[in-house]
């Protein structure tokens, strides 16, 4: 699943009433946007079925990273430079 597919999935999910079930049996790979889209749907109550082991590993790893690593934001300093700031 890549960028355009992720957008289409969100569009379809937005039009569904009731429980969303993601059957991922045919999904072999996903880019960062695809993984984030799946994670977003899961966080909003969707159920995932038949995810291949590697895909499940990637989703678990993404979730672990989000929970353990502080997010960086950029803040302006003097001039036109930006410096990272931990939230």
PyMOL Python script that loads the backbone (N, CA, C, O; Angstrom):
from pymol import cmd

cmd.read_pdbstr("""\
ATOM      1  N   UNK A   1       0.851  -1.165   0.000  1.00  0.00           N
ATOM      2  CA  UNK A   1       0.000   0.000   0.000  1.00  0.00           C
ATOM      3  C   UNK A   1       0.896   1.227   0.000  1.00  0.00           C
ATOM      4  O   UNK A   1       1.812   1.355   0.812  1.00  0.00           O
ATOM      5  N   UNK A   2       0.610   2.109  -0.918  1.00  0.00           N
ATOM      6  CA  UNK A   2       1.374   3.339  -1.030  1.00  0.00           C
ATOM      7  C   UNK A   2       0.441   4.530  -0.937  1.00  0.00           C
ATOM      8  O   UNK A   2      -0.772   4.368  -0.805  1.00  0.00           O
ATOM      9  N   UNK A   3       0.999   5.717  -1.004  1.00  0.00           N
ATOM     10  CA  UNK A   3       0.284   6.967  -0.787  1.00  0.00           C
ATOM     11  C   UNK A   3      -1.125   7.052  -1.344  1.00  0.00           C
ATOM     12  O   UNK A   3      -2.068   7.291  -0.589  1.00  0.00           O
ATOM     13  N   UNK A   4      -1.292   6.861  -2.646  1.00  0.00           N
ATOM     14  CA  UNK A   4      -2.617   6.986  -3.258  1.00  0.00           C
ATOM     15  C   UNK A   4      -3.590   5.945  -2.716  1.00  0.00           C
ATOM     16  O   UNK A   4      -4.770   6.229  -2.512  1.00  0.00           O
ATOM     17  N   UNK A   5      -3.080   4.735  -2.484  1.00  0.00           N
ATOM     18  CA  UNK A   5      -3.928   3.679  -1.926  1.00  0.00           C
ATOM     19  C   UNK A   5      -4.379   4.034  -0.517  1.00  0.00           C
ATOM     20  O   UNK A   5      -5.518   3.760  -0.138  1.00  0.00           O
ATOM     21  N   UNK A   6      -3.489   4.643   0.257  1.00  0.00           N
ATOM     22  CA  UNK A   6      -3.823   5.038   1.626  1.00  0.00           C
ATOM     23  C   UNK A   6      -4.933   6.074   1.620  1.00  0.00           C
ATOM     24  O   UNK A   6      -5.856   6.003   2.432  1.00  0.00           O
ATOM     25  N   UNK A   7      -4.851   7.030   0.715  1.00  0.00           N
ATOM     26  CA  UNK A   7      -5.901   8.041   0.603  1.00  0.00           C
ATOM     27  C   UNK A   7      -7.231   7.438   0.221  1.00  0.00           C
ATOM     28  O   UNK A   7      -8.270   7.818   0.760  1.00  0.00           O
ATOM     29  N   UNK A   8      -7.205   6.498  -0.708  1.00  0.00           N
ATOM     30  CA  UNK A   8      -8.440   5.821  -1.129  1.00  0.00           C
ATOM     31  C   UNK A   8      -9.038   5.025   0.027  1.00  0.00           C
ATOM     32  O   UNK A   8     -10.254   5.021   0.218  1.00  0.00           O
ATOM     33  N   UNK A   9      -8.179   4.350   0.799  1.00  0.00           N
ATOM     34  CA  UNK A   9      -8.660   3.590   1.953  1.00  0.00           C
ATOM     35  C   UNK A   9      -9.343   4.506   2.959  1.00  0.00           C
ATOM     36  O   UNK A   9     -10.401   4.164   3.486  1.00  0.00           O
ATOM     37  N   UNK A  10      -8.755   5.659   3.228  1.00  0.00           N
ATOM     38  CA  UNK A  10      -9.372   6.606   4.156  1.00  0.00           C
ATOM     39  C   UNK A  10     -10.705   7.124   3.624  1.00  0.00           C
ATOM     40  O   UNK A  10     -11.654   7.297   4.388  1.00  0.00           O
ATOM     41  N   UNK A  11     -10.778   7.371   2.324  1.00  0.00           N
ATOM     42  CA  UNK A  11     -12.039   7.825   1.719  1.00  0.00           C
ATOM     43  C   UNK A  11     -13.134   6.783   1.892  1.00  0.00           C
ATOM     44  O   UNK A  11     -14.257   7.106   2.278  1.00  0.00           O
ATOM     45  N   UNK A  12     -12.798   5.530   1.602  1.00  0.00           N
ATOM     46  CA  UNK A  12     -13.774   4.448   1.722  1.00  0.00           C
ATOM     47  C   UNK A  12     -14.169   4.269   3.190  1.00  0.00           C
ATOM     48  O   UNK A  12     -15.350   4.130   3.506  1.00  0.00           O
ATOM     49  N   UNK A  13     -13.185   4.273   4.074  1.00  0.00           N
ATOM     50  CA  UNK A  13     -13.473   4.092   5.500  1.00  0.00           C
ATOM     51  C   UNK A  13     -14.359   5.212   6.028  1.00  0.00           C
ATOM     52  O   UNK A  13     -15.205   4.987   6.893  1.00  0.00           O
ATOM     53  N   UNK A  14     -14.163   6.417   5.508  1.00  0.00           N
ATOM     54  CA  UNK A  14     -14.971   7.554   5.944  1.00  0.00           C
ATOM     55  C   UNK A  14     -16.426   7.445   5.531  1.00  0.00           C
ATOM     56  O   UNK A  14     -17.289   8.081   6.135  1.00  0.00           O
ATOM     57  N   UNK A  15     -16.710   6.647   4.512  1.00  0.00           N
ATOM     58  CA  UNK A  15     -18.087   6.503   4.044  1.00  0.00           C
ATOM     59  C   UNK A  15     -18.802   5.307   4.664  1.00  0.00           C
ATOM     60  O   UNK A  15     -19.986   5.089   4.407  1.00  0.00           O
ATOM     61  N   UNK A  16     -18.093   4.536   5.474  1.00  0.00           N
ATOM     62  CA  UNK A  16     -18.666   3.330   6.073  1.00  0.00           C
ATOM     63  C   UNK A  16     -19.339   3.673   7.394  1.00  0.00           C
ATOM     64  O   UNK A  16     -18.798   4.414   8.214  1.00  0.00           O
ATOM     65  N   UNK A  17     -20.526   3.121   7.579  1.00  0.00           N
ATOM     66  CA  UNK A  17     -21.167   3.233   8.879  1.00  0.00           C
ATOM     67  C   UNK A  17     -21.036   1.886   9.569  1.00  0.00           C
ATOM     68  O   UNK A  17     -21.197   0.838   8.944  1.00  0.00           O
ATOM     69  N   UNK A  18     -20.746   1.921  10.844  1.00  0.00           N
ATOM     70  CA  UNK A  18     -20.571   0.674  11.582  1.00  0.00           C
ATOM     71  C   UNK A  18     -19.112   0.270  11.648  1.00  0.00           C
ATOM     72  O   UNK A  18     -18.217   1.065  11.362  1.00  0.00           O
ATOM     73  N   UNK A  19     -18.891  -0.955  12.024  1.00  0.00           N
ATOM     74  CA  UNK A  19     -17.556  -1.509  12.255  1.00  0.00           C
ATOM     75  C   UNK A  19     -16.779  -1.654  10.951  1.00  0.00           C
ATOM     76  O   UNK A  19     -17.319  -2.116   9.946  1.00  0.00           O
ATOM     77  N   UNK A  20     -15.518  -1.260  10.975  1.00  0.00           N
ATOM     78  CA  UNK A  20     -14.630  -1.440   9.827  1.00  0.00           C
ATOM     79  C   UNK A  20     -13.723  -2.624  10.126  1.00  0.00           C
ATOM     80  O   UNK A  20     -13.075  -2.671  11.171  1.00  0.00           O
ATOM     81  N   UNK A  21     -13.680  -3.579   9.205  1.00  0.00           N
ATOM     82  CA  UNK A  21     -12.803  -4.739   9.330  1.00  0.00           C
ATOM     83  C   UNK A  21     -11.834  -4.707   8.158  1.00  0.00           C
ATOM     84  O   UNK A  21     -12.240  -4.740   6.996  1.00  0.00           O
ATOM     85  N   UNK A  22     -10.543  -4.642   8.483  1.00  0.00           N
ATOM     86  CA  UNK A  22      -9.502  -4.626   7.454  1.00  0.00           C
ATOM     87  C   UNK A  22      -8.992  -6.049   7.244  1.00  0.00           C
ATOM     88  O   UNK A  22      -8.323  -6.605   8.115  1.00  0.00           O
ATOM     89  N   UNK A  23      -9.303  -6.634   6.100  1.00  0.00           N
ATOM     90  CA  UNK A  23      -8.773  -7.947   5.742  1.00  0.00           C
ATOM     91  C   UNK A  23      -7.487  -7.693   4.964  1.00  0.00           C
ATOM     92  O   UNK A  23      -7.525  -7.288   3.802  1.00  0.00           O
ATOM     93  N   UNK A  24      -6.351  -7.933   5.610  1.00  0.00           N
ATOM     94  CA  UNK A  24      -5.062  -7.614   5.017  1.00  0.00           C
ATOM     95  C   UNK A  24      -4.350  -8.839   4.452  1.00  0.00           C
ATOM     96  O   UNK A  24      -3.129  -8.829   4.292  1.00  0.00           O
ATOM     97  N   UNK A  25      -5.099  -9.884   4.150  1.00  0.00           N
ATOM     98  CA  UNK A  25      -4.499 -11.130   3.675  1.00  0.00           C
ATOM     99  C   UNK A  25      -3.751 -10.964   2.358  1.00  0.00           C
ATOM    100  O   UNK A  25      -2.805 -11.710   2.104  1.00  0.00           O
ATOM    101  N   UNK A  26      -4.139 -10.021   1.520  1.00  0.00           N
ATOM    102  CA  UNK A  26      -3.486  -9.817   0.216  1.00  0.00           C
ATOM    103  C   UNK A  26      -2.424  -8.723   0.257  1.00  0.00           C
ATOM    104  O   UNK A  26      -1.711  -8.526  -0.726  1.00  0.00           O
ATOM    105  N   UNK A  27      -2.306  -8.013   1.370  1.00  0.00           N
ATOM    106  CA  UNK A  27      -1.346  -6.919   1.465  1.00  0.00           C
ATOM    107  C   UNK A  27       0.029  -7.468   1.807  1.00  0.00           C
ATOM    108  O   UNK A  27       0.209  -8.097   2.850  1.00  0.00           O
ATOM    109  N   UNK A  28       0.994  -7.234   0.937  1.00  0.00           N
ATOM    110  CA  UNK A  28       2.352  -7.765   1.119  1.00  0.00           C
ATOM    111  C   UNK A  28       3.334  -6.714   1.612  1.00  0.00           C
ATOM    112  O   UNK A  28       4.319  -7.051   2.269  1.00  0.00           O
ATOM    113  N   UNK A  29       3.078  -5.432   1.303  1.00  0.00           N
ATOM    114  CA  UNK A  29       3.974  -4.380   1.749  1.00  0.00           C
ATOM    115  C   UNK A  29       3.204  -3.072   1.886  1.00  0.00           C
ATOM    116  O   UNK A  29       2.120  -2.906   1.326  1.00  0.00           O
ATOM    117  N   UNK A  30       3.791  -2.153   2.641  1.00  0.00           N
ATOM    118  CA  UNK A  30       3.186  -0.839   2.829  1.00  0.00           C
ATOM    119  C   UNK A  30       4.290   0.161   3.126  1.00  0.00           C
ATOM    120  O   UNK A  30       5.235  -0.139   3.855  1.00  0.00           O
ATOM    121  N   UNK A  31       4.161   1.355   2.553  1.00  0.00           N
ATOM    122  CA  UNK A  31       5.119   2.400   2.876  1.00  0.00           C
ATOM    123  C   UNK A  31       4.704   3.063   4.180  1.00  0.00           C
ATOM    124  O   UNK A  31       3.723   2.657   4.804  1.00  0.00           O
ATOM    125  N   UNK A  32       5.446   4.078   4.592  1.00  0.00           N
ATOM    126  CA  UNK A  32       5.182   4.724   5.882  1.00  0.00           C
ATOM    127  C   UNK A  32       3.764   5.297   5.941  1.00  0.00           C
ATOM    128  O   UNK A  32       3.093   5.181   6.966  1.00  0.00           O
ATOM    129  N   UNK A  33       3.308   5.911   4.857  1.00  0.00           N
ATOM    130  CA  UNK A  33       1.966   6.469   4.829  1.00  0.00           C
ATOM    131  C   UNK A  33       0.911   5.365   4.922  1.00  0.00           C
ATOM    132  O   UNK A  33      -0.103   5.523   5.603  1.00  0.00           O
ATOM    133  N   UNK A  34       1.154   4.257   4.238  1.00  0.00           N
ATOM    134  CA  UNK A  34       0.224   3.127   4.315  1.00  0.00           C
ATOM    135  C   UNK A  34       0.127   2.571   5.721  1.00  0.00           C
ATOM    136  O   UNK A  34      -0.969   2.299   6.209  1.00  0.00           O
ATOM    137  N   UNK A  35       1.280   2.398   6.383  1.00  0.00           N
ATOM    138  CA  UNK A  35       1.279   1.902   7.763  1.00  0.00           C
ATOM    139  C   UNK A  35       0.581   2.880   8.702  1.00  0.00           C
ATOM    140  O   UNK A  35      -0.178   2.475   9.582  1.00  0.00           O
ATOM    141  N   UNK A  36       0.842   4.165   8.508  1.00  0.00           N
ATOM    142  CA  UNK A  36       0.191   5.175   9.351  1.00  0.00           C
ATOM    143  C   UNK A  36      -1.317   5.181   9.157  1.00  0.00           C
ATOM    144  O   UNK A  36      -2.074   5.381  10.107  1.00  0.00           O
ATOM    145  N   UNK A  37      -1.748   4.964   7.924  1.00  0.00           N
ATOM    146  CA  UNK A  37      -3.181   4.921   7.631  1.00  0.00           C
ATOM    147  C   UNK A  37      -3.834   3.724   8.316  1.00  0.00           C
ATOM    148  O   UNK A  37      -4.897   3.852   8.923  1.00  0.00           O
ATOM    149  N   UNK A  38      -3.197   2.571   8.217  1.00  0.00           N
ATOM    150  CA  UNK A  38      -3.735   1.385   8.889  1.00  0.00           C
ATOM    151  C   UNK A  38      -3.775   1.615  10.391  1.00  0.00           C
ATOM    152  O   UNK A  38      -4.773   1.309  11.042  1.00  0.00           O
ATOM    153  N   UNK A  39      -2.695   2.153  10.940  1.00  0.00           N
ATOM    154  CA  UNK A  39      -2.633   2.421  12.383  1.00  0.00           C
ATOM    155  C   UNK A  39      -3.736   3.404  12.791  1.00  0.00           C
ATOM    156  O   UNK A  39      -4.372   3.216  13.829  1.00  0.00           O
ATOM    157  N   UNK A  40      -3.968   4.441  11.993  1.00  0.00           N
ATOM    158  CA  UNK A  40      -5.015   5.420  12.281  1.00  0.00           C
ATOM    159  C   UNK A  40      -6.386   4.751  12.332  1.00  0.00           C
ATOM    160  O   UNK A  40      -7.184   5.017  13.230  1.00  0.00           O
ATOM    161  N   UNK A  41      -6.646   3.886  11.365  1.00  0.00           N
ATOM    162  CA  UNK A  41      -7.930   3.186  11.352  1.00  0.00           C
ATOM    163  C   UNK A  41      -8.069   2.265  12.560  1.00  0.00           C
ATOM    164  O   UNK A  41      -9.140   2.182  13.162  1.00  0.00           O
ATOM    165  N   UNK A  42      -6.990   1.576  12.910  1.00  0.00           N
ATOM    166  CA  UNK A  42      -7.023   0.693  14.083  1.00  0.00           C
ATOM    167  C   UNK A  42      -7.252   1.497  15.364  1.00  0.00           C
ATOM    168  O   UNK A  42      -8.012   1.080  16.238  1.00  0.00           O
ATOM    169  N   UNK A  43      -6.591   2.646  15.468  1.00  0.00           N
ATOM    170  CA  UNK A  43      -6.772   3.497  16.647  1.00  0.00           C
ATOM    171  C   UNK A  43      -8.185   4.057  16.743  1.00  0.00           C
ATOM    172  O   UNK A  43      -8.645   4.422  17.825  1.00  0.00           O
ATOM    173  N   UNK A  44      -8.867   4.122  15.604  1.00  0.00           N
ATOM    174  CA  UNK A  44     -10.251   4.617  15.588  1.00  0.00           C
ATOM    175  C   UNK A  44     -11.275   3.491  15.676  1.00  0.00           C
ATOM    176  O   UNK A  44     -12.463   3.714  15.441  1.00  0.00           O
ATOM    177  N   UNK A  45     -10.820   2.276  16.015  1.00  0.00           N
ATOM    178  CA  UNK A  45     -11.744   1.187  16.273  1.00  0.00           C
ATOM    179  C   UNK A  45     -11.868   0.124  15.206  1.00  0.00           C
ATOM    180  O   UNK A  45     -12.627  -0.830  15.379  1.00  0.00           O
ATOM    181  N   UNK A  46     -11.142   0.260  14.102  1.00  0.00           N
ATOM    182  CA  UNK A  46     -11.207  -0.775  13.067  1.00  0.00           C
ATOM    183  C   UNK A  46     -10.572  -2.062  13.597  1.00  0.00           C
ATOM    184  O   UNK A  46      -9.716  -2.037  14.482  1.00  0.00           O
ATOM    185  N   UNK A  47     -11.007  -3.164  13.041  1.00  0.00           N
ATOM    186  CA  UNK A  47     -10.458  -4.474  13.393  1.00  0.00           C
ATOM    187  C   UNK A  47      -9.605  -4.964  12.236  1.00  0.00           C
ATOM    188  O   UNK A  47      -9.985  -4.828  11.074  1.00  0.00           O
ATOM    189  N   UNK A  48      -8.458  -5.530  12.555  1.00  0.00           N
ATOM    190  CA  UNK A  48      -7.549  -6.034  11.530  1.00  0.00           C
ATOM    191  C   UNK A  48      -7.574  -7.558  11.546  1.00  0.00           C
ATOM    192  O   UNK A  48      -7.529  -8.181  12.607  1.00  0.00           O
ATOM    193  N   UNK A  49      -7.646  -8.150  10.356  1.00  0.00           N
ATOM    194  CA  UNK A  49      -7.630  -9.612  10.227  1.00  0.00           C
ATOM    195  C   UNK A  49      -6.631 -10.032   9.165  1.00  0.00           C
ATOM    196  O   UNK A  49      -6.422  -9.335   8.172  1.00  0.00           O
ATOM    197  N   UNK A  50      -6.023 -11.179   9.392  1.00  0.00           N
ATOM    198  CA  UNK A  50      -5.174 -11.862   8.414  1.00  0.00           C
ATOM    199  C   UNK A  50      -3.957 -11.063   7.958  1.00  0.00           C
ATOM    200  O   UNK A  50      -3.539 -11.185   6.806  1.00  0.00           O
ATOM    201  N   UNK A  51      -3.386 -10.254   8.834  1.00  0.00           N
ATOM    202  CA  UNK A  51      -2.157  -9.533   8.474  1.00  0.00           C
ATOM    203  C   UNK A  51      -0.997 -10.514   8.476  1.00  0.00           C
ATOM    204  O   UNK A  51      -0.859 -11.324   9.393  1.00  0.00           O
ATOM    205  N   UNK A  52      -0.174 -10.440   7.458  1.00  0.00           N
ATOM    206  CA  UNK A  52       1.017 -11.284   7.399  1.00  0.00           C
ATOM    207  C   UNK A  52       1.969 -10.876   8.514  1.00  0.00           C
ATOM    208  O   UNK A  52       1.945  -9.736   8.979  1.00  0.00           O
ATOM    209  N   UNK A  53       2.800 -11.808   8.934  1.00  0.00           N
ATOM    210  CA  UNK A  53       3.704 -11.585  10.055  1.00  0.00           C
ATOM    211  C   UNK A  53       4.573 -10.355   9.912  1.00  0.00           C
ATOM    212  O   UNK A  53       4.749  -9.606  10.873  1.00  0.00           O
ATOM    213  N   UNK A  54       5.124 -10.132   8.715  1.00  0.00           N
ATOM    214  CA  UNK A  54       6.010  -8.984   8.528  1.00  0.00           C
ATOM    215  C   UNK A  54       5.241  -7.677   8.662  1.00  0.00           C
ATOM    216  O   UNK A  54       5.735  -6.728   9.270  1.00  0.00           O
ATOM    217  N   UNK A  55       4.045  -7.618   8.104  1.00  0.00           N
ATOM    218  CA  UNK A  55       3.224  -6.415   8.213  1.00  0.00           C
ATOM    219  C   UNK A  55       2.858  -6.153   9.672  1.00  0.00           C
ATOM    220  O   UNK A  55       2.901  -5.011  10.130  1.00  0.00           O
ATOM    221  N   UNK A  56       2.502  -7.198  10.393  1.00  0.00           N
ATOM    222  CA  UNK A  56       2.189  -7.051  11.816  1.00  0.00           C
ATOM    223  C   UNK A  56       3.418  -6.542  12.567  1.00  0.00           C
ATOM    224  O   UNK A  56       3.304  -5.687  13.446  1.00  0.00           O
ATOM    225  N   UNK A  57       4.593  -7.070  12.219  1.00  0.00           N
ATOM    226  CA  UNK A  57       5.846  -6.613  12.826  1.00  0.00           C
ATOM    227  C   UNK A  57       6.047  -5.116  12.590  1.00  0.00           C
ATOM    228  O   UNK A  57       6.380  -4.381  13.520  1.00  0.00           O
ATOM    229  N   UNK A  58       5.845  -4.657  11.343  1.00  0.00           N
ATOM    230  CA  UNK A  58       6.014  -3.241  11.027  1.00  0.00           C
ATOM    231  C   UNK A  58       5.040  -2.370  11.801  1.00  0.00           C
ATOM    232  O   UNK A  58       5.415  -1.312  12.306  1.00  0.00           O
ATOM    233  N   UNK A  59       3.793  -2.808  11.896  1.00  0.00           N
ATOM    234  CA  UNK A  59       2.801  -2.042  12.650  1.00  0.00           C
ATOM    235  C   UNK A  59       3.157  -1.982  14.133  1.00  0.00           C
ATOM    236  O   UNK A  59       3.032  -0.932  14.762  1.00  0.00           O
ATOM    237  N   UNK A  60       3.597  -3.103  14.688  1.00  0.00           N
ATOM    238  CA  UNK A  60       4.001  -3.130  16.095  1.00  0.00           C
ATOM    239  C   UNK A  60       5.211  -2.242  16.329  1.00  0.00           C
ATOM    240  O   UNK A  60       5.278  -1.529  17.331  1.00  0.00           O
ATOM    241  N   UNK A  61       6.174  -2.282  15.401  1.00  0.00           N
ATOM    242  CA  UNK A  61       7.384  -1.469  15.541  1.00  0.00           C
ATOM    243  C   UNK A  61       7.049   0.015  15.452  1.00  0.00           C
ATOM    244  O   UNK A  61       7.593   0.821  16.207  1.00  0.00           O
ATOM    245  N   UNK A  62       6.154   0.381  14.534  1.00  0.00           N
ATOM    246  CA  UNK A  62       5.742   1.780  14.399  1.00  0.00           C
ATOM    247  C   UNK A  62       5.074   2.263  15.677  1.00  0.00           C
ATOM    248  O   UNK A  62       5.347   3.366  16.149  1.00  0.00           O
ATOM    249  N   UNK A  63       4.201   1.439  16.232  1.00  0.00           N
ATOM    250  CA  UNK A  63       3.508   1.814  17.464  1.00  0.00           C
ATOM    251  C   UNK A  63       4.501   1.962  18.615  1.00  0.00           C
ATOM    252  O   UNK A  63       4.388   2.897  19.407  1.00  0.00           O
ATOM    253  N   UNK A  64       5.465   1.061  18.717  1.00  0.00           N
ATOM    254  CA  UNK A  64       6.465   1.137  19.789  1.00  0.00           C
ATOM    255  C   UNK A  64       7.289   2.409  19.661  1.00  0.00           C
ATOM    256  O   UNK A  64       7.582   3.066  20.659  1.00  0.00           O
ATOM    257  N   UNK A  65       7.661   2.754  18.445  1.00  0.00           N
ATOM    258  CA  UNK A  65       8.447   3.971  18.235  1.00  0.00           C
ATOM    259  C   UNK A  65       7.643   5.210  18.605  1.00  0.00           C
ATOM    260  O   UNK A  65       8.176   6.127  19.230  1.00  0.00           O
ATOM    261  N   UNK A  66       6.381   5.251  18.231  1.00  0.00           N
ATOM    262  CA  UNK A  66       5.545   6.397  18.559  1.00  0.00           C
ATOM    263  C   UNK A  66       5.394   6.563  20.063  1.00  0.00           C
ATOM    264  O   UNK A  66       5.305   7.687  20.557  1.00  0.00           O
ATOM    265  N   UNK A  67       5.365   5.458  20.792  1.00  0.00           N
ATOM    266  CA  UNK A  67       5.172   5.519  22.230  1.00  0.00           C
ATOM    267  C   UNK A  67       6.446   5.829  23.002  1.00  0.00           C
ATOM    268  O   UNK A  67       6.375   6.317  24.129  1.00  0.00           O
ATOM    269  N   UNK A  68       7.619   5.555  22.417  1.00  0.00           N
ATOM    270  CA  UNK A  68       8.867   5.682  23.157  1.00  0.00           C
ATOM    271  C   UNK A  68       9.709   6.887  22.777  1.00  0.00           C
ATOM    272  O   UNK A  68      10.472   7.383  23.607  1.00  0.00           O
ATOM    273  N   UNK A  69       9.594   7.364  21.568  1.00  0.00           N
ATOM    274  CA  UNK A  69      10.465   8.442  21.115  1.00  0.00           C
ATOM    275  C   UNK A  69       9.688   9.758  21.141  1.00  0.00           C
ATOM    276  O   UNK A  69       8.611   9.859  20.553  1.00  0.00           O
ATOM    277  N   UNK A  70      10.239  10.769  21.824  1.00  0.00           N
ATOM    278  CA  UNK A  70       9.556  12.061  21.810  1.00  0.00           C
ATOM    279  C   UNK A  70       9.538  12.632  20.402  1.00  0.00           C
ATOM    280  O   UNK A  70      10.478  12.431  19.632  1.00  0.00           O
ATOM    281  N   UNK A  71       8.476  13.338  20.070  1.00  0.00           N
ATOM    282  CA  UNK A  71       8.356  13.914  18.740  1.00  0.00           C
ATOM    283  C   UNK A  71       9.163  15.198  18.667  1.00  0.00           C
ATOM    284  O   UNK A  71       9.227  15.966  19.627  1.00  0.00           O
ATOM    285  N   UNK A  72       9.772  15.416  17.524  1.00  0.00           N
ATOM    286  CA  UNK A  72      10.535  16.626  17.297  1.00  0.00           C
ATOM    287  C   UNK A  72       9.677  17.650  16.589  1.00  0.00           C
ATOM    288  O   UNK A  72       8.929  17.319  15.669  1.00  0.00           O
ATOM    289  N   UNK A  73       9.782  18.871  17.012  1.00  0.00           N
ATOM    290  CA  UNK A  73       9.161  19.968  16.290  1.00  0.00           C
ATOM    291  C   UNK A  73      10.249  20.991  16.013  1.00  0.00           C
ATOM    292  O   UNK A  73      11.256  21.038  16.720  1.00  0.00           O
ATOM    293  N   UNK A  74      10.056  21.792  15.011  1.00  0.00           N
ATOM    294  CA  UNK A  74      11.017  22.831  14.689  1.00  0.00           C
ATOM    295  C   UNK A  74      10.505  24.158  15.222  1.00  0.00           C
ATOM    296  O   UNK A  74       9.326  24.488  15.094  1.00  0.00           O
ATOM    297  N   UNK A  75      11.407  24.902  15.815  1.00  0.00           N
ATOM    298  CA  UNK A  75      11.040  26.230  16.283  1.00  0.00           C
ATOM    299  C   UNK A  75      12.014  27.217  15.675  1.00  0.00           C
ATOM    300  O   UNK A  75      13.191  26.913  15.481  1.00  0.00           O
ATOM    301  N   UNK A  76      11.516  28.386  15.382  1.00  0.00           N
ATOM    302  CA  UNK A  76      12.373  29.404  14.783  1.00  0.00           C
ATOM    303  C   UNK A  76      13.281  30.003  15.837  1.00  0.00           C
ATOM    304  O   UNK A  76      12.880  30.232  16.978  1.00  0.00           O
ATOM    305  N   UNK A  77      14.501  30.248  15.430  1.00  0.00           N
ATOM    306  CA  UNK A  77      15.450  30.959  16.277  1.00  0.00           C
ATOM    307  C   UNK A  77      15.794  32.248  15.556  1.00  0.00           C
ATOM    308  O   UNK A  77      15.141  32.601  14.574  1.00  0.00           O
ATOM    309  N   UNK A  78      16.787  32.942  16.018  1.00  0.00           N
ATOM    310  CA  UNK A  78      17.166  34.171  15.338  1.00  0.00           C
ATOM    311  C   UNK A  78      17.579  33.865  13.914  1.00  0.00           C
ATOM    312  O   UNK A  78      18.172  32.820  13.644  1.00  0.00           O
ATOM    313  N   UNK A  79      17.273  34.753  13.023  1.00  0.00           N
ATOM    314  CA  UNK A  79      17.594  34.537  11.615  1.00  0.00           C
ATOM    315  C   UNK A  79      16.605  33.571  10.990  1.00  0.00           C
ATOM    316  O   UNK A  79      15.453  33.490  11.416  1.00  0.00           O
ATOM    317  N   UNK A  80      17.048  32.846   9.993  1.00  0.00           N
ATOM    318  CA  UNK A  80      16.193  31.901   9.280  1.00  0.00           C
ATOM    319  C   UNK A  80      16.490  30.461   9.657  1.00  0.00           C
ATOM    320  O   UNK A  80      16.068  29.544   8.952  1.00  0.00           O
ATOM    321  N   UNK A  81      17.202  30.242  10.746  1.00  0.00           N
ATOM    322  CA  UNK A  81      17.553  28.891  11.138  1.00  0.00           C
ATOM    323  C   UNK A  81      16.438  28.284  11.980  1.00  0.00           C
ATOM    324  O   UNK A  81      15.746  28.983  12.719  1.00  0.00           O
ATOM    325  N   UNK A  82      16.282  26.992  11.856  1.00  0.00           N
ATOM    326  CA  UNK A  82      15.344  26.253  12.713  1.00  0.00           C
ATOM    327  C   UNK A  82      16.145  25.233  13.499  1.00  0.00           C
ATOM    328  O   UNK A  82      17.060  24.605  12.967  1.00  0.00           O
ATOM    329  N   UNK A  83      15.805  25.074  14.742  1.00  0.00           N
ATOM    330  CA  UNK A  83      16.471  24.076  15.584  1.00  0.00           C
ATOM    331  C   UNK A  83      15.428  23.105  16.086  1.00  0.00           C
ATOM    332  O   UNK A  83      14.311  23.511  16.410  1.00  0.00           O
ATOM    333  N   UNK A  84      15.776  21.798  16.159  1.00  0.00           N
ATOM    334  CA  UNK A  84      14.823  20.823  16.689  1.00  0.00           C
ATOM    335  C   UNK A  84      14.574  21.054  18.176  1.00  0.00           C
ATOM    336  O   UNK A  84      15.470  21.465  18.913  1.00  0.00           O
ATOM    337  N   UNK A  85      13.372  20.790  18.592  1.00  0.00           N
ATOM    338  CA  UNK A  85      12.982  20.929  19.982  1.00  0.00           C
ATOM    339  C   UNK A  85      12.208  19.689  20.364  1.00  0.00           C
ATOM    340  O   UNK A  85      11.290  19.293  19.645  1.00  0.00           O
ATOM    341  N   UNK A  86      12.553  19.066  21.476  1.00  0.00           N
ATOM    342  CA  UNK A  86      11.818  17.904  21.956  1.00  0.00           C
ATOM    343  C   UNK A  86      10.566  18.361  22.673  1.00  0.00           C
ATOM    344  O   UNK A  86      10.606  19.266  23.507  1.00  0.00           O
ATOM    345  N   UNK A  87       9.439  17.718  22.336  1.00  0.00           N
ATOM    346  CA  UNK A  87       8.179  18.019  23.041  1.00  0.00           C
ATOM    347  C   UNK A  87       8.046  17.167  24.266  1.00  0.00           C
ATOM    348  O   UNK A  87       7.055  17.275  24.988  1.00  0.00           O
TER     349      UNK A  87
END
""", "prot")
cmd.dss("prot")
cmd.show_as("cartoon", "prot")
cmd.util.cbc("prot")
cmd.orient("prot")
